[in-house]
Amino acid sequence: MASHGSPESGTGPYATLLGMGPLDTEARRLEAASNALIALEPRIRAGAPWPMAEVFGAEPEASWGPPELLAHVAEFLPYWLGEIERILEGPPEPVPFGRVQTDSVRIALIGRERSLPLHELLSRIRAESDRVAGRVRELNDGEVERLGRHPTRGEMRVSDLPEPFLSGHLEGHVTQLREILAAAGI
């Protein structure tokens, strides 16, 4: 006998009524990671002004300081949501999407945005993480099955994108920021 879900479990048609889509867990992870990053604001400010990293391109991100890391987070959140939308709006066959670490536009954005005041970068991260999590949560079963083709990872379903590009990516940068702050004694 097929299960039609229940209000208690938030499955089946109840998932939609409760605002829970197939990627609700990823949306919650993204929100939690964003909250964890924002919670570091007092420590980030305690170390300000932060020097600009001399090398901030495709070299190991561990050499980044808070300005580069925050600039990257502020730019990747809307970027990857846009790539999800590209797949959803594209033809049925796998839609080319994404970029690699050496992407010149990515590097240029980090280079430009890292000089913004910390308040501005953190405000952008707050706003974008809320917007991205909300949209990810709205995706339905059919949308998360759509296929895209990443330049190095190959074919990926929309449901596969949050871990490496959004929630998992942001969680990794929260850890990285904590390490940067600890190394600075903050």
C-alpha positions as CSV (number, residue, x, y, z in Angstrom):
1,M,0.0,0.0,0.0
2,A,1.4,3.4,-1.0
3,S,2.1,5.9,1.7
4,H,0.6,9.3,1.1
5,G,2.5,11.0,3.9
6,S,1.3,12.5,7.1
7,P,1.2,15.9,8.8
8,E,3.5,14.6,11.5
9,S,6.2,13.4,9.2
10,G,5.9,16.4,6.8
11,T,5.9,14.0,3.8
12,G,3.8,13.6,0.7
13,P,1.4,16.5,0.0
14,Y,1.9,17.6,3.6
15,A,5.5,18.6,2.8
16,T,4.2,21.3,0.5
17,L,1.6,22.5,3.0
18,L,4.3,22.7,5.7
19,G,6.7,24.5,3.4
20,M,9.0,21.5,3.2
21,G,10.3,20.6,-0.2
22,P,12.7,17.9,-1.2
23,L,15.6,20.1,-0.4
24,D,14.3,21.4,2.9
25,T,17.2,19.8,4.8
26,E,19.7,21.5,2.5
27,A,17.9,24.9,3.0
28,R,18.1,24.4,6.8
29,R,21.8,23.5,6.6
30,L,22.4,26.7,4.5
31,E,20.5,28.8,7.1
32,A,22.5,27.2,10.0
33,A,25.8,27.8,8.3
34,S,24.9,31.4,7.5
35,N,23.8,32.0,11.1
36,A,27.1,30.4,12.3
37,L,29.1,32.8,10.0
38,I,27.1,35.8,11.1
39,A,27.6,34.8,14.8
40,L,31.4,35.3,14.2
41,E,30.9,39.0,13.4
42,P,32.1,40.3,16.8
43,R,35.3,38.2,16.4
44,I,35.8,39.4,12.8
45,R,35.3,43.0,13.9
46,A,37.8,42.5,16.8
47,G,40.5,41.8,14.3
48,A,39.7,44.6,12.0
49,P,41.1,46.2,10.0
50,W,42.2,43.0,8.2
51,P,45.0,43.2,5.7
52,M,44.2,42.3,2.1
53,A,45.7,39.0,1.1
54,E,48.5,39.5,-1.4
55,V,47.4,36.3,-3.3
56,F,43.7,35.7,-3.5
57,G,43.2,34.0,-6.8
58,A,43.1,30.3,-7.5
59,E,45.8,29.5,-5.0
60,P,44.8,27.7,-1.8
61,E,41.9,29.5,-0.1
62,A,43.6,29.0,3.2
63,S,45.7,32.0,2.4
64,W,42.6,34.2,2.4
65,G,41.8,36.5,5.3
66,P,38.3,37.5,6.4
67,P,37.9,40.1,3.6
68,E,38.5,37.6,0.8
69,L,36.4,34.8,2.5
70,L,33.4,37.1,3.1
71,A,33.6,38.5,-0.4
72,H,33.6,35.0,-1.8
73,V,30.6,33.9,0.3
74,A,28.7,37.1,-0.7
75,E,29.3,36.4,-4.4
76,F,28.9,32.6,-4.5
77,L,25.4,32.5,-2.9
78,P,23.7,34.4,-5.7
79,Y,25.9,32.9,-8.3
80,W,25.0,29.3,-7.5
81,L,21.3,30.1,-7.2
82,G,21.5,31.6,-10.6
83,E,23.0,28.4,-11.9
84,I,20.2,26.4,-10.5
85,E,17.7,28.7,-12.2
86,R,19.7,28.3,-15.4
87,I,19.2,24.6,-15.3
88,L,15.5,24.9,-14.4
89,E,14.8,27.4,-17.3
90,G,16.9,25.4,-19.8
91,P,16.0,22.7,-22.3
92,P,15.3,19.1,-21.1
93,E,18.8,17.8,-21.9
94,P,21.6,18.5,-19.4
95,V,22.2,22.3,-19.3
96,P,25.8,23.5,-19.1
97,F,26.3,25.3,-15.8
98,G,28.9,26.3,-13.3
99,R,32.5,27.4,-13.1
100,V,35.8,26.3,-11.8
101,Q,38.0,27.8,-9.1
102,T,40.2,29.6,-11.7
103,D,37.2,31.4,-13.3
104,S,38.4,35.0,-14.0
105,V,35.0,36.6,-13.2
106,R,35.0,34.8,-9.8
107,I,38.5,36.0,-9.0
108,A,37.7,39.6,-10.2
109,L,34.6,39.7,-8.0
110,I,36.5,38.6,-4.9
111,G,39.2,41.1,-5.7
112,R,36.7,43.9,-6.0
113,E,34.4,43.0,-3.2
114,R,37.0,42.3,-0.5
115,S,37.6,46.0,-0.1
116,L,34.0,46.6,1.0
117,P,33.3,47.4,4.6
118,L,32.7,44.2,6.7
119,H,29.2,45.4,7.6
120,E,28.3,45.5,3.9
121,L,29.7,42.0,3.2
122,L,27.9,40.6,6.2
123,S,24.6,42.3,5.2
124,R,24.9,40.8,1.7
125,I,25.5,37.4,3.2
126,R,22.5,37.6,5.5
127,A,20.2,38.7,2.7
128,E,21.5,36.3,0.1
129,S,21.5,33.3,2.4
130,D,17.9,34.0,3.3
131,R,16.9,34.4,-0.4
132,V,18.8,31.3,-1.5
133,A,17.5,29.1,1.3
134,G,13.9,30.2,0.6
135,R,14.2,29.4,-3.1
136,V,15.9,26.0,-2.5
137,R,13.1,25.2,-0.1
138,E,10.5,26.0,-2.8
139,L,11.9,23.6,-5.4
140,N,9.6,20.7,-6.2
141,D,10.2,17.1,-6.9
142,G,10.3,17.6,-10.7
143,E,12.7,20.6,-10.5
144,V,15.2,18.8,-8.3
145,E,15.5,16.1,-10.8
146,R,16.5,18.4,-13.7
147,L,20.0,17.8,-15.0
148,G,22.9,20.1,-15.6
149,R,26.4,19.5,-16.8
150,H,29.2,21.0,-14.8
151,P,32.6,21.6,-16.6
152,T,34.5,19.2,-14.2
153,R,31.9,17.2,-12.3
154,G,29.8,16.2,-15.3
155,E,26.1,15.6,-15.1
156,M,24.4,16.6,-11.9
157,R,20.8,16.8,-10.7
158,V,19.7,20.0,-9.1
159,S,19.3,18.0,-5.9
160,D,23.0,17.3,-6.0
161,L,24.0,21.0,-6.2
162,P,23.5,22.3,-2.6
163,E,26.1,20.1,-1.0
164,P,29.2,21.1,-3.0
165,F,28.1,24.6,-4.0
166,L,25.8,26.0,-1.3
167,S,25.2,24.4,2.1
168,G,28.3,22.2,2.2
169,H,30.4,25.0,0.6
170,L,29.3,27.6,3.2
171,E,29.9,25.1,6.1
172,G,33.4,24.7,4.9
173,H,34.0,28.4,4.8
174,V,32.6,28.8,8.3
175,T,35.2,26.3,9.5
176,Q,37.9,28.1,7.5
177,L,36.9,31.5,9.1
178,R,37.0,30.0,12.6
179,E,40.5,28.7,11.9
180,I,41.6,32.1,10.5
181,L,40.2,33.9,13.6
182,A,41.8,31.3,16.0
183,A,45.2,31.7,14.2
184,A,44.9,35.4,14.8
185,G,44.2,34.8,18.5
186,I,40.7,36.2,18.2
